[in-house]
Amino acid sequence: MGLLNNMKAKLGPAKDKVSHLAQQHEGKIQHGLEKAAKTVDERTKGKYSDRIHTGTGKAKHAMDRLAHRNDHGPDTGGTTPQAGPPPTS
C-alpha cells in the first residue's frame, strides 16, 4: 500500500466524524460565520465589505458541502466533472 493510500485510510474516519459534526451543528456554524463577518465588516468600517461577503459565501458553501457530503453519493475529492468538447466521430 502506497503512502497516499495509507494516509487516506487513516484520515477517512476523521473525515466522516467531521462531516457528522458539521451536520449536527450546521446552524451554529452558519450563525458564527455571519457574526464573524459582521464584526469584521464593522471593524473595517465597510472598506472590505465585498471581499468579506465573498469569503463568507465561500465558507458557507464549503460548510454545506462538508455537512451534506454523504447526501450526494461517494466523495469525489471536491471535483465535479467538467463538460468538454463533444466527441468527434
N, C-alpha and C positions, 0 to 999 in steps of 0.2 A: 504494500500500500504506500503510495507516494505521500510526501509531506502535506501537500494541499488536501488530499482526500482525508488524511489523518486529522487535520485541523477542522475540516468541515464536519467530520464525525463528532468531534468534541464540542464544537460550537452549536450543533443542531439543537440539543436540549435547551441550551441557554436562549437561543433564538425563539424557540417555542414558548418558553417561560415569559420572555419579554413581550411577545405577541399577546399572550394571555393577560398579562398585567395591563398592557395598553388597552385591551378591550374592556377590562374590568374598570379602569379608571379614566376612560376616554373623556368624559365630561369635565373632570377635574383638570386634566391636562390641557384641554381646549381653553378652559377658563384661565388657566395660568398663562398660556401663550398670549391671550388677549390682554390680560392685566399687565404682563411684562411689556408688550408692545405699546400700550397706552402710557405706561410710566416712562419708557424711553422716549417716546414722541413728545411728552410733556417736558422732559428734561432737556431735550434738544430744541425746544421751542418750535417744533414743526419743521425744522430745517431738512430733516431726512424722512419726512412722512411717507413719500412714495417708496423709498427703499425699505422702510420698516414694514409697510403694508405688504410689499412683495415678499420679504423674508418670512413674515408671519404666515402668509398664504402657503408658501412652500413648506414651512414647518408643519402646518395643519394637514397638508396633502400627504406628507411623509408619514405623519401620525396615523392618518386614515388608512394608508396602505399597510402599515405595520399592524394596526389593530384588526384589520379585516383580511389579513394575508391568507387565512385558511378558507375564506369565502369564495375565492376565485380560482380554486384548484391549486396545483403544485406551484411552489415558488420558482420563478424563472430568473431569479437574481436581479430583479428590478428592471429587466429589459422587456420591451414589447416588440413584437415583430414589426419591422418596417416594411412598408409597401415598396416594392421595387419595380423596375420596368417590367412590362408584360413579357412573358416568354416568347421567343421567336421560333417559328416553325418553318 
